[in-house]
Amino acid sequence: MLKIKEIEAKTSPKKKQIELKNISVENLKLIDTDTGEDITKEVIDAIPSGINTVDFKLTFELPDEEESE
């Protein structure tokens, strides 16, 4: 499942969330952009034995939109 929603700004900046459920870890690849290191193996090794799918949510703060005059 893939679900995308935008959350309007209130006291915090406007955000966009992407929610993923039942995603296969078979071809997962994760890179730490600070170091360039591939951290995929460490993440997969931390997942309990027998788990083949994961759920996760990505949240992004969106820049303020300039109002038109």
C-alpha positions in Angstrom: 0.0 0.0 0.0 1.1 3.5 -0.8 -0.6 6.6 0.7 0.5 10.2 0.2 -0.9 13.2 2.1 -0.1 16.8 2.7 -0.5 18.4 6.2 -1.2 22.1 6.2 1.0 24.4 8.2 -0.3 25.3 11.7 2.4 26.0 14.3 4.9 23.8 12.4 5.7 24.0 8.7 3.6 22.3 6.0 4.5 18.6 5.6 4.1 15.8 3.1 3.9 12.2 4.3 4.4 9.1 2.3 3.3 5.9 4.0 4.3 2.5 2.7 3.1 -0.8 4.0 4.1 -4.4 3.3 7.2 -3.4 1.3 9.6 -6.2 0.5 13.1 -5.9 2.0 14.5 -8.2 -0.7 16.0 -5.4 -2.8 16.2 -2.7 -0.2 19.2 -0.4 -0.5 19.9 2.3 2.1 22.9 4.8 1.8 24.0 7.1 4.6 24.5 10.3 2.6 26.7 11.9 5.2 29.3 9.1 4.8 28.4 7.5 1.5 28.3 4.1 3.4 25.8 1.4 2.3 23.9 0.7 5.6 21.5 -1.8 4.0 23.0 -4.9 5.7 23.0 -3.4 9.2 19.4 -2.3 8.8 18.3 -5.7 7.4 20.3 -7.5 10.2 18.4 -5.5 12.8 15.0 -6.7 11.5 13.7 -9.7 13.5 14.2 -13.1 11.9 11.4 -14.2 9.6 10.2 -10.7 8.7 10.2 -10.2 4.9 8.2 -7.0 4.6 8.3 -3.6 6.4 6.0 -0.6 6.9 7.5 2.9 7.1 6.5 6.6 6.8 8.5 9.3 5.2 7.8 12.9 6.4 9.1 16.0 4.6 8.8 19.6 5.7 7.7 21.7 2.7 9.0 25.2 2.0 6.7 28.1 2.6 4.8 29.1 -0.6 5.1 32.7 -1.5 1.7 34.4 -1.9 0.9 36.0 -5.2 0.3 39.7 -5.2 
